[in-house]
Amino acid sequence: MVKEFKRPDLIEDNGPDIVRSKVFYCDSRRSDQKASIEVTHEYIRRFIEKGTDIDNYSDEDILLMMNHINNTRREKLNGKSPYEMMVNKFGIEVIKKLGFYFIAPNDIILKPNLFKRNTNK
């Protein structure tokens, strides 16, 4: 079993009468249930090959990767990026606090060389 699914209660339960989030599981062979996440998964695989230990990447690496992915414009979002959609919905101050920032379209890198270092610990 994959690490992140060993203790979903740690994600969902934050004490009596407090639920931080709810975990839902898609059927493994039903890509139609998770189309949006599949697109993001494909982007992540441009950086990190399947079977690679994600522990080899720092939190800063992952945030950098996600900022590049989230600044990529999507047809499904009418030519806007997920970053733009988040700013419109939550405001720039909230987005900054989460560590997200704008990257100009010409500066987006969707390849492993984004990390510019050896990721082996």
Backbone hydrogen bonds, N-H to C=O, Kabsch-Sander energy under -0.5 kcal/mol:
donor,donor_aa,acceptor,acceptor_aa,energy
5,F,2,V,-1.8
6,K,3,K,-2.0
10,L,7,R,-1.9
11,I,7,R,-0.5
11,I,8,P,-1.0
12,E,8,P,-2.3
13,D,9,D,-2.8
14,N,12,E,-0.5
14,N,15,G,-0.6
14,N,18,I,-1.8
18,I,15,G,-1.9
20,R,12,E,-1.1
20,R,18,I,-0.5
24,F,22,K,-0.5
30,R,27,D,-2.1
31,S,29,R,-0.5
33,Q,30,R,-1.9
34,K,31,S,-1.4
38,E,34,K,-2.0
39,V,35,A,-1.5
40,T,36,S,-1.6
41,H,37,I,-2.6
42,E,38,E,-2.2
43,Y,39,V,-1.8
44,I,40,T,-2.6
45,R,41,H,-2.2
46,R,42,E,-0.6
46,R,43,Y,-1.3
47,F,43,Y,-0.6
47,F,44,I,-1.6
48,I,44,I,-2.7
49,E,47,F,-0.5
52,T,49,E,-2.1
54,I,52,T,-0.5
56,N,53,D,-1.8
57,Y,54,I,-1.9
62,I,58,S,-2.2
63,L,59,D,-2.5
64,L,60,E,-2.4
65,M,61,D,-2.7
66,M,62,I,-2.8
67,N,63,L,-2.3
68,H,64,L,-2.0
69,I,65,M,-2.5
70,N,66,M,-3.2
71,N,67,N,-0.9
72,T,69,I,-1.5
74,R,80,K,-2.6
77,L,74,R,-0.9
78,N,75,E,-1.9
79,G,74,R,-1.9
80,K,74,R,-0.5
80,K,77,L,-1.2
83,Y,70,N,-3.3
85,M,81,S,-2.2
86,M,82,P,-2.5
87,V,83,Y,-2.5
88,N,84,E,-2.4
89,K,85,M,-1.9
90,F,86,M,-3.3
91,G,86,M,-0.6
91,G,87,V,-1.9
95,I,91,G,-1.7
96,K,92,I,-2.6
97,K,93,E,-1.9
98,L,94,V,-1.3
99,G,96,K,-1.5
100,F,95,I,-2.2
107,D,104,A,-2.2
108,I,104,A,-0.6
108,I,105,P,-1.0
114,L,111,K,-1.9
115,F,112,P,-1.8
119,T,117,R,-0.5
